[in-house]
């Protein structure tokens, strides 16, 4: 298996936390130059402060253990699954937009297993037995 570039989320948690702390200081210079920009900056700072409390849940500390991750095929539909003449699985197509995500981020049913509202009743005669 080829190693993907990047770092586990647990390793970048400290960088994100440092970034938030560095941006947590209002700028007096900005307030003097432009009141509208100062208002925007103040609102942004308030949002950053609120979101800062969520960091531990988004980037949980993992210690020495790497965070479990999973490769995700975001278009796993019947058009992208190949089977042979006897119905055995042979391949999955269209891997160009694959993502490697933490397990907690990608817990969902494949699209072809999700119920969708039908607007036209299927005609069974159009399908091979």
DSSP file (Angstrom, degrees, kcal/mol; ACC not computed):
  #  RESIDUE AA STRUCTURE BP1 BP2  ACC     N-H-->O    O-->H-N    N-H-->O    O-->H-N    TCO  KAPPA ALPHA  PHI   PSI    X-CA   Y-CA   Z-CA
    1    1 A X              0   0    0      0, 0.0     2,-0.3     0, 0.0     0, 0.0   0.000 360.0 360.0 360.0 138.1    0.0    0.0    0.0
    2    2 A X        -     0   0    0      1,-0.1     2,-0.4     0, 0.0     0, 0.0  -0.633 360.0-119.8 -83.2 135.1    1.3    3.5   -0.9
    3    3 A X        -     0   0    0     -2,-0.3     2,-0.3     1,-0.0    -1,-0.1  -0.595  26.0-135.8 -75.7 130.7    1.7    5.9    2.0
    4    4 A X        -     0   0    0     -2,-0.4    -1,-0.0     1,-0.1     2,-0.0  -0.640  22.4-110.9 -85.1 141.9   -0.5    9.0    1.5
    5    5 A X  S    S+     0   0    0     -2,-0.3     2,-0.2     2,-0.0    -1,-0.1  -0.356  75.6  59.2 -68.0 154.1    1.1   12.4    2.2
    6    6 A X  S    S-     0   0    0     -2,-0.0     2,-0.3     2,-0.0    -2,-0.0  -0.671  76.1 -87.7 122.0-176.7   -0.2   14.3    5.2
    7    7 A X        -     0   0    0     -2,-0.2     5,-0.1     2,-0.0    -2,-0.0  -0.932  40.2 -94.2-131.9 153.5   -0.5   13.9    8.9
    8    8 A X    >>  -     0   0    0     -2,-0.3     3,-1.3     1,-0.1     4,-1.0  -0.337  40.4-113.4 -62.2 150.9   -3.1   12.3   11.2
    9    9 A X  H >> S+     0   0    0      1,-0.3     4,-0.9     2,-0.2     3,-0.5   0.857 115.6  61.6 -55.9 -37.0   -5.6   14.8   12.6
   10   10 A X  H 34 S+     0   0    0      1,-0.2     4,-0.4     2,-0.2    -1,-0.3   0.828 101.3  53.2 -60.4 -31.4   -4.3   14.3   16.1
   11   11 A X  H <4 S+     0   0    0     -3,-1.3     4,-0.3     1,-0.2     3,-0.3   0.792 110.6  45.0 -75.6 -27.9   -0.9   15.6   15.0
   12   12 A X  H <X S+     0   0    0     -4,-1.0     4,-2.4    -3,-0.5     5,-0.2   0.512  87.0  92.0 -93.6  -3.3   -2.2   18.8   13.5
   13   13 A X  H  X S+     0   0    0     -4,-0.9     4,-2.4    -3,-0.2    -1,-0.2   0.903  86.4  49.7 -55.4 -43.5   -4.5   19.6   16.4
   14   14 A X  H  > S+     0   0    0     -4,-0.4     4,-2.5    -3,-0.3    -1,-0.2   0.877 109.1  52.1 -66.3 -37.1   -1.8   21.6   18.1
   15   15 A X  H  > S+     0   0    0     -4,-0.3     4,-2.5     2,-0.2    -1,-0.2   0.921 111.2  46.8 -63.7 -43.8   -1.1   23.6   15.0
   16   16 A X  H  X S+     0   0    0     -4,-2.4     4,-2.3     2,-0.2    -2,-0.2   0.921 112.5  50.1 -64.2 -43.1   -4.8   24.5   14.6
   17   17 A X  H  X S+     0   0    0     -4,-2.4     4,-2.2    -5,-0.2    -2,-0.2   0.907 110.8  49.5 -61.7 -42.3   -5.0   25.4   18.3
   18   18 A X  H  X S+     0   0    0     -4,-2.5     4,-2.7     2,-0.2    -1,-0.2   0.911 109.5  52.3 -62.9 -42.6   -1.9   27.7   17.9
   19   19 A X  H  X S+     0   0    0     -4,-2.5     4,-1.9     1,-0.2    -2,-0.2   0.917 109.2  49.3 -58.8 -44.7   -3.5   29.3   14.9
   20   20 A X  H  < S+     0   0    0     -4,-2.3    -1,-0.2     1,-0.2    -2,-0.2   0.923 112.4  47.7 -62.5 -44.1   -6.7   30.0   16.8
   21   21 A X  H >< S+     0   0    0     -4,-2.2     3,-1.2     1,-0.2    -2,-0.2   0.897 110.3  52.1 -65.0 -39.6   -4.7   31.5   19.7
   22   22 A X  H 3< S+     0   0    0     -4,-2.7     3,-0.4     1,-0.3    -1,-0.2   0.847 112.3  45.7 -65.1 -33.8   -2.6   33.7   17.4
   23   23 A X  T 3< S+     0   0    0     -4,-1.9    -1,-0.3     1,-0.2    -2,-0.2   0.333  89.7  90.1 -89.6   7.8   -5.7   35.1   15.7
   24   24 A X    <   +     0   0    0     -3,-1.2     2,-0.5    -4,-0.2    -1,-0.2   0.189  65.7  92.0 -91.9  17.1   -7.4   35.7   19.0
   25   25 A X  S    S-     0   0    0     -3,-0.4    20,-0.0     2,-0.0    -4,-0.0  -0.950  73.2-131.7-117.0 119.8   -6.1   39.2   19.4
   26   26 A X        -     0   0    0     -2,-0.5     2,-0.7     1,-0.1    -2,-0.1  -0.325  21.4-125.4 -66.1 151.2   -8.1   42.2   18.2
   27   27 A X     >  -     0   0    0      1,-0.2     4,-1.5    11,-0.1    -1,-0.1  -0.880  17.4-168.3-104.5 113.6   -6.2   44.7   16.1
   28   28 A X  H  > S+     0   0    0     -2,-0.7     4,-1.6     1,-0.2    -1,-0.2   0.852  90.3  59.5 -64.9 -34.9   -6.4   48.3   17.3
   29   29 A X  H  > S+     0   0    0      1,-0.2     4,-1.5     2,-0.2    -1,-0.2   0.916 104.4  49.3 -59.3 -44.8   -4.9   49.4   13.9
   30   30 A X  H  > S+     0   0    0      1,-0.2     4,-2.1     2,-0.2     8,-0.3   0.895 106.9  55.6 -62.7 -41.0   -7.8   47.9   12.0
   31   31 A X  H  < S+     0   0    0     -4,-1.5    -1,-0.2     1,-0.2    -2,-0.2   0.855 108.1  48.6 -62.5 -34.7  -10.3   49.6   14.3
   32   32 A X  H  < S+     0   0    0     -4,-1.6    -1,-0.2    -3,-0.2    -2,-0.2   0.840 113.3  46.7 -74.4 -32.3   -8.8   53.0   13.5
   33   33 A X  H  < S+     0   0    0     -4,-1.5     2,-0.4     1,-0.3    -2,-0.2   0.906 124.2   6.8 -80.3 -42.4   -8.7   52.6    9.8
   34   34 A X     X  -     0   0    0     -4,-2.1     4,-2.1     1,-0.1    -1,-0.3  -0.904  50.2-160.0-152.3 114.2  -12.1   51.2    8.9
   35   35 A X  H  > S+     0   0    0     -2,-0.4     4,-2.3     1,-0.2     5,-0.2   0.874  95.7  53.0 -63.6 -38.8  -15.1   50.7   11.1
   36   36 A X  H  > S+     0   0    0      2,-0.2     4,-2.4     1,-0.2    -1,-0.2   0.925 110.7  46.4 -64.0 -44.2  -16.8   48.2    8.8
   37   37 A X  H  > S+     0   0    0      1,-0.2     4,-2.7     2,-0.2    -1,-0.2   0.875 110.9  53.8 -65.5 -35.4  -13.7   46.0    8.7
   38   38 A X  H  X S+     0   0    0     -4,-2.1     4,-2.5    -8,-0.3    -2,-0.2   0.909 108.0  49.4 -64.9 -40.9  -13.4   46.3   12.4
   39   39 A X  H  X S+     0   0    0     -4,-2.3     4,-2.4     2,-0.2    -2,-0.2   0.926 112.3  48.0 -62.4 -44.2  -17.0   45.1   12.8
   40   40 A X  H  X S+     0   0    0     -4,-2.4     4,-2.6     1,-0.2    -2,-0.2   0.921 112.5  48.9 -61.3 -43.8  -16.3   42.2   10.5
   41   41 A X  H  X S+     0   0    0     -4,-2.7     4,-2.6     1,-0.2    -1,-0.2   0.893 110.3  50.9 -64.3 -39.6  -13.1   41.4   12.5
   42   42 A X  H  X S+     0   0    0     -4,-2.5     4,-2.0     2,-0.2    -1,-0.2   0.921 111.8  46.8 -64.3 -44.0  -15.0   41.5   15.8
   43   43 A X  H  X S+     0   0    0     -4,-2.4     4,-2.2     2,-0.2    -2,-0.2   0.915 112.7  50.0 -63.6 -42.4  -17.7   39.2   14.6
   44   44 A X  H  X S+     0   0    0     -4,-2.6     4,-2.7     1,-0.2    -2,-0.2   0.916 109.4  51.4 -62.2 -42.6  -15.1   36.8   13.2
   45   45 A X  H  X S+     0   0    0     -4,-2.6     4,-2.3     1,-0.2    -1,-0.2   0.881 108.3  51.8 -62.6 -38.5  -13.2   36.9   16.5
   46   46 A X  H  X S+     0   0    0     -4,-2.0     4,-1.9     2,-0.2    -1,-0.2   0.911 110.9  47.9 -63.4 -42.2  -16.4   36.0   18.4
   47   47 A X  H  X S+     0   0    0     -4,-2.2     4,-2.7     2,-0.2     5,-0.2   0.925 110.5  51.6 -64.0 -44.4  -17.0   33.1   16.1
   48   48 A X  H  X S+     0   0    0     -4,-2.7     4,-1.8     1,-0.2    -2,-0.2   0.913 108.9  50.9 -59.1 -43.6  -13.4   31.9   16.5
   49   49 A X  H  X S+     0   0    0     -4,-2.3     4,-0.6     1,-0.2    -1,-0.2   0.888 112.0  47.0 -62.7 -38.9  -13.8   32.0   20.3
   50   50 A X  H >< S+     0   0    0     -4,-1.9     3,-0.7     1,-0.2     4,-0.3   0.911 114.0  47.0 -68.2 -41.6  -17.0   30.0   20.2
   51   51 A X  H >X S+     0   0    0     -4,-2.7     3,-1.7     1,-0.2     4,-0.6   0.754  95.1  75.7 -72.8 -23.4  -15.5   27.4   17.8
   52   52 A X  H >< S+     0   0    0     -4,-1.8     3,-0.9     1,-0.3     4,-0.4   0.841  89.2  58.6 -57.6 -33.7  -12.3   27.1   19.9
   53   53 A X  T << S+     0   0    0     -3,-0.7     3,-0.3    -4,-0.6    -1,-0.3   0.717 100.9  57.0 -68.6 -19.8  -14.3   25.0   22.4
   54   54 A X  T X> S+     0   0    0     -3,-1.7     4,-1.8    -4,-0.3     3,-1.1   0.633  79.7  92.1 -85.4 -13.8  -15.1   22.5   19.7
   55   55 A X  H <X S+     0   0    0     -3,-0.9     4,-3.3    -4,-0.6    -1,-0.2   0.875  81.2  54.6 -50.8 -46.3  -11.5   21.8   18.8
   56   56 A X  H 34 S+     0   0    0     -4,-0.4    -1,-0.3    -3,-0.3     5,-0.1   0.833 111.1  45.9 -60.9 -29.5  -11.1   18.8   21.2
   57   57 A X  H <4 S+     0   0    0     -3,-1.1     3,-0.4    -4,-0.2    -1,-0.2   0.818 118.2  41.4 -82.3 -29.0  -14.1   17.1   19.6
   58   58 A X  H  < S+     0   0    0     -4,-1.8     2,-0.4     1,-0.3    -2,-0.2   0.883 130.1  27.6 -81.7 -40.5  -13.1   17.7   16.0
   59   59 A X  S  < S-     0   0    0     -4,-3.3    -1,-0.3    -5,-0.3    -2,-0.1  -0.672  86.0-168.9-119.4  74.1   -9.4   16.9   16.6
   60   60 A X        -     0   0    0     -2,-0.4     2,-0.2    -3,-0.4   -47,-0.1  -0.339  32.1-102.9 -66.5 143.6   -9.4   14.5   19.5
   61   61 A X        -     0   0    0     -5,-0.1    -1,-0.1     1,-0.1   -50,-0.1  -0.469  37.3-177.1 -65.3 134.0   -6.0   13.8   21.1
   62   62 A X    >   -     0   0    0      1,-0.3     3,-1.4    -2,-0.2     2,-0.2   0.506  15.1-157.1-112.1  -7.5   -4.8   10.3   20.0
   63   63 A X  T 3   -     0   0    0      1,-0.2    -1,-0.3   -53,-0.1   -53,-0.0  -0.448  68.6 -23.4  66.2-135.2   -1.6    9.9   21.9
   64   64 A X  T 3  S+     0   0    0     -2,-0.2     2,-0.4     2,-0.1    -1,-0.2   0.591 118.3  92.6 -87.2 -11.3    0.7    7.5   20.2
   65   65 A X  S <  S-     0   0    0     -3,-1.4     2,-0.1     1,-0.0     3,-0.1  -0.692  78.8-124.6 -85.6 130.1   -2.0    5.7   18.4
   66   66 A X        -     0   0    0     -2,-0.4     2,-0.2     1,-0.1    -2,-0.1  -0.430  34.7-101.2 -68.0 149.4   -2.7    6.9   14.8
   67   67 A X        -     0   0    0      1,-0.1    -1,-0.1    -2,-0.1     2,-0.1  -0.518  39.5-109.0 -71.4 133.7   -6.3    7.8   14.3
   68   68 A X        -     0   0    0     -2,-0.2    35,-1.7    -3,-0.1     2,-0.3  -0.405  45.7-178.7 -62.4 135.4   -8.3    5.1   12.4
   69   69 A X  E     -A  102   0A   0     33,-0.3     2,-0.3    34,-0.1    33,-0.2  -0.862  14.6-153.9-133.0 169.5   -9.1    6.3    8.9
   70   70 A X  E     -A  101   0A   0     31,-2.8    31,-2.6    -2,-0.3     2,-0.4  -0.996  21.7-118.3-144.7 143.7  -11.0    4.9    5.9
   71   71 A X  E     -A  100   0A   0     -2,-0.3     2,-0.5    29,-0.2    29,-0.2  -0.720  34.2-154.1 -82.8 134.4  -10.8    5.3    2.1
   72   72 A X  E     -A   99   0A   0     27,-3.5    27,-1.8    -2,-0.4     2,-0.7  -0.941  15.6-161.5-118.8 125.0  -14.1    6.7    0.9
   73   73 A X    >   -     0   0    0     -2,-0.5     3,-0.7    25,-0.2    25,-0.1  -0.909  10.5-165.4-100.0 108.4  -15.5    6.3   -2.6
   74   74 A X  T 3  S+     0   0    0     -2,-0.7    -1,-0.1    23,-0.3    21,-0.1   0.437  80.4  50.0 -82.5   3.6  -18.1    9.1   -2.8
   75   75 A X  T 3   +     0   0    0     19,-0.2     2,-1.8     2,-0.1    -1,-0.3  -0.299  64.3 153.4-132.1  51.3  -19.9    7.7   -5.9
   76   76 A X    <   +     0   0    0     -3,-0.7    36,-1.0     3,-0.1     2,-0.2  -0.587  26.7 139.6 -84.1  82.9  -20.5    4.1   -5.0
   77   77 A X  S >  S-     0   0    0     -2,-1.8     3,-1.7    34,-0.1     4,-0.3  -0.707  70.5 -95.7-119.7 171.8  -23.6    3.5   -7.1
   78   78 A X  G >  S+     0   0    0      1,-0.3     3,-0.9    -2,-0.2    -2,-0.0   0.769 121.3  62.4 -62.0 -25.1  -24.7    0.6   -9.3
   79   79 A X  G 3  S+     0   0    0      1,-0.2    -1,-0.3     3,-0.0    -3,-0.1   0.719 105.3  47.0 -71.7 -19.3  -23.1    2.3  -12.4
   80   80 A X  G <  S+     0   0    0     -3,-1.7    13,-3.0    -5,-0.1     2,-0.5   0.295  95.1  84.9-106.6   9.2  -19.7    2.1  -10.8
   81   81 A X  E <   -B   92   0B   0     -3,-0.9     2,-0.4    -4,-0.3    11,-0.2  -0.956  63.0-157.2-114.1 124.0  -19.8   -1.5   -9.6
   82   82 A X  E     +B   91   0B   0      9,-3.0     8,-2.9    -2,-0.5     9,-1.4  -0.812  12.1 178.7-102.2 139.8  -18.8   -4.3  -12.1
   83   83 A X  E     -B   89   0B   0     -2,-0.4     6,-0.2     6,-0.3     2,-0.1  -0.942  24.3-121.0-130.6 155.7  -19.9   -7.9  -11.8
   84   84 A X    >   -     0   0    0      4,-2.3     3,-2.2    -2,-0.3     6,-0.0  -0.219  45.4 -81.4 -86.6-175.3  -19.1  -10.8  -14.1
   85   85 A X  T 3  S+     0   0    0      1,-0.3    -1,-0.1     2,-0.1    -2,-0.0   0.774 130.6  52.1 -60.2 -28.0  -21.7  -13.0  -15.9
   86   86 A X  T 3  S-     0   0    0      2,-0.1    -1,-0.3     1,-0.0    -2,-0.0   0.376 121.3-105.7 -91.6   6.4  -22.3  -15.1  -12.8
   87   87 A X  S <  S+     0   0    0     -3,-2.2     2,-0.3     1,-0.3    -2,-0.1   0.560  70.3 145.8  86.9   8.3  -23.0  -12.0  -10.7
   88   88 A X        -     0   0    0      1,-0.1    -4,-2.3     2,-0.0    -1,-0.3  -0.604  56.6-105.2 -82.3 140.4  -19.7  -12.0   -8.8
   89   89 A X  E     +B   83   0B   0     -2,-0.3    -6,-0.3    -6,-0.2    -1,-0.1  -0.379  45.8 163.8 -61.2 133.8  -18.1   -8.7   -7.8
   90   90 A X  E     -     0   0B   0     -8,-2.9     2,-0.3     1,-0.4    -7,-0.2   0.658  53.6 -15.5-123.6 -32.8  -15.1   -7.8  -10.0
   91   91 A X  E     -B   82   0B   0     -9,-1.4    -9,-3.0     2,-0.0     2,-0.4  -0.996  43.3-129.4-166.7 162.9  -14.3   -4.1   -9.7
   92   92 A X  E     -B   81   0B   0     -2,-0.3   -11,-0.2   -11,-0.2     2,-0.2  -0.994  31.7-150.9-120.3 131.7  -15.3   -0.6   -8.6
   93   93 A X        +     0   0    0    -13,-3.0   -13,-0.1    -2,-0.4   -14,-0.0  -0.489  60.9  39.1 -97.6 167.7  -14.9    2.2  -11.1
   94   94 A X        +     0   0    0     -2,-0.2     3,-0.4     1,-0.1   -19,-0.2   0.970  50.9 159.3  62.2  66.2  -14.2    5.9  -10.8
   95   95 A X    >   +     0   0    0      1,-0.2     3,-1.4    -3,-0.1    -1,-0.1   0.270  41.6 106.0 -95.1   9.5  -11.7    6.2   -7.9
   96   96 A X  T 3  S+     0   0    0      1,-0.3    -1,-0.2   -23,-0.0    -2,-0.1   0.725  81.8  43.5 -68.3 -20.8  -10.4    9.7   -9.0
   97   97 A X  T 3  S+     0   0    0     -3,-0.4   -23,-0.3     2,-0.1    -1,-0.3  -0.037  81.1 145.8-112.6  31.5  -12.2   11.5   -6.2
   98   98 A X    <   -     0   0    0     -3,-1.4     2,-0.4   -25,-0.1   -25,-0.2  -0.402  29.5-161.4 -70.0 143.6  -11.4    9.2   -3.3
   99   99 A X  E     -A   72   0A   0    -27,-1.8   -27,-3.5    -2,-0.1     2,-0.7  -0.950  16.5-141.8-124.0 146.9  -10.8   10.6    0.1
  100  100 A X  E     +A   71   0A   0     -2,-0.4     2,-0.3   -29,-0.2   -29,-0.2  -0.945  38.5 168.2-105.6 112.8   -9.1    9.2    3.2
  101  101 A X  E     -A   70   0A   0    -31,-2.6   -31,-2.8    -2,-0.7     5,-0.1  -0.821  41.8 -89.3-124.9 158.6  -11.1   10.4    6.1
  102  102 A X  E >>  -A   69   0A   0     -2,-0.3     3,-1.3   -33,-0.2     4,-1.1  -0.391  42.1-117.2 -61.8 147.5  -11.4    9.6    9.8
  103  103 A X  G >4 S+     0   0    0    -35,-1.7     3,-0.6     1,-0.3    -1,-0.1   0.877 114.2  57.0 -55.9 -40.2  -13.8    6.8   10.5
  104  104 A X  G 34 S+     0   0    0    -36,-0.3     3,-0.4     1,-0.2    -1,-0.3   0.759 104.7  53.5 -64.9 -23.4  -16.1    9.2   12.6
  105  105 A X  G <4 S+     0   0    0     -3,-1.3     2,-0.3     1,-0.2    -1,-0.2   0.773 111.0  43.8 -82.5 -26.3  -16.4   11.5    9.6
  106  106 A X    <<  +     0   0    0     -4,-1.1     2,-0.7    -3,-0.6    -1,-0.2  -0.509  66.3 131.8-124.3  64.6  -17.5    8.9    7.0
  107  107 A X        +     0   0    0     -3,-0.4     2,-0.3    -2,-0.3    -3,-0.0  -0.865  39.2 115.8-112.6  94.9  -20.2    6.7    8.6
  108  108 A X        -     0   0    0     -2,-0.7     2,-0.2     0, 0.0     3,-0.1  -0.964  65.7 -98.0-153.6 161.8  -23.0    6.6    6.1
  109  109 A X        -     0   0    0     -2,-0.3     5,-0.1     1,-0.1    -2,-0.0  -0.625  48.5 -99.2 -83.0 146.4  -24.8    4.2    3.8
  110  110 A X    >>  -     0   0    0     -2,-0.2     3,-1.8     1,-0.1     4,-0.5  -0.304  36.9-110.9 -59.4 152.2  -23.7    4.0    0.1
  111  111 A X  G >4 S+     0   0    0      1,-0.3     3,-1.4     2,-0.2   -34,-0.1   0.857 115.7  59.7 -56.6 -38.7  -26.1    6.0   -2.1
  112  112 A X  G 34 S+     0   0    0    -36,-1.0    -1,-0.3     1,-0.3   -35,-0.1   0.661 104.7  51.4 -70.1 -11.8  -27.5    2.9   -3.8
  113  113 A X  G <4 S+     0   0    0     -3,-1.8     2,-0.4     2,-0.1    -1,-0.3   0.485  89.6  96.1 -97.7  -4.5  -28.8    1.7   -0.3
  114  114 A X  S << S-     0   0    0     -3,-1.4     2,-0.2    -4,-0.5    -3,-0.0  -0.720  81.1-117.3 -89.1 133.8  -30.5    5.0    0.6
  115  115 A X        -     0   0    0     -2,-0.4     2,-0.4     1,-0.0    -2,-0.1  -0.479  33.6-170.6 -71.6 133.3  -34.2    5.1   -0.1
  116  116 A X        -     0   0    0     -2,-0.2     2,-0.3     0, 0.0    -1,-0.0  -0.932  29.0-104.5-123.8 149.9  -35.2    7.7   -2.7
  117  117 A X        -     0   0    0     -2,-0.4     2,-0.5     1,-0.0     0, 0.0  -0.562  33.4-142.9 -72.2 128.8  -38.6    8.9   -3.7
  118  118 A X        -     0   0    0     -2,-0.3     3,-0.1     1,-0.1    -1,-0.0  -0.810  18.4-175.6 -94.7 132.9  -39.7    7.5   -7.0
  119  119 A X  S    S+     0   0    0     -2,-0.5     2,-0.4     1,-0.2    -1,-0.1   0.638  76.9  44.4 -97.2 -19.4  -41.7    9.8   -9.3
  120  120 A X  S    S-     0   0    0      0, 0.0     2,-0.3     0, 0.0    -1,-0.2  -0.993  88.7-120.8-127.2 131.5  -42.3    7.2  -11.9
  121  121 A X        -     0   0    0     -2,-0.4     2,-0.1    -3,-0.1    -2,-0.0  -0.522  34.3-116.0 -69.7 130.5  -43.3    3.6  -11.1
  122  122 A X        -     0   0    0     -2,-0.3     2,-0.7     1,-0.1    -1,-0.1  -0.433  19.6-135.4 -68.5 140.7  -40.7    1.1  -12.5
  123  123 A X    >   -     0   0    0      1,-0.1     3,-2.0    -2,-0.1     4,-0.2  -0.871   7.6-155.8 -98.8 111.9  -42.0   -1.2  -15.2
  124  124 A X  G >  S+     0   0    0     -2,-0.7     3,-1.6     1,-0.3    -1,-0.1   0.764  88.5  69.0 -60.9 -26.5  -40.8   -4.7  -14.4
  125  125 A X  G 3  S+     0   0    0      1,-0.3    -1,-0.3    -3,-0.1     4,-0.1   0.686  89.8  64.2 -65.7 -17.5  -41.1   -5.8  -18.0
  126  126 A X  G <  S+     0   0    0     -3,-2.0     2,-0.4     2,-0.1    -1,-0.3   0.511  93.3  75.9 -83.0  -4.9  -38.2   -3.5  -18.9
  127  127 A X  S <  S-     0   0    0     -3,-1.6     2,-0.1    -4,-0.2     0, 0.0  -0.839  85.6-113.8-111.7 145.3  -35.8   -5.5  -16.8
  128  128 A X              0   0    0     -2,-0.4    -2,-0.1     1,-0.1    -3,-0.0  -0.479 360.0 360.0 -71.6 145.0  -34.2   -8.8  -17.6
  129  129 A X              0   0    0     -2,-0.1    -1,-0.1    -4,-0.1    -4,-0.0   0.497 360.0 360.0 -69.9 360.0  -35.3  -11.7  -15.3
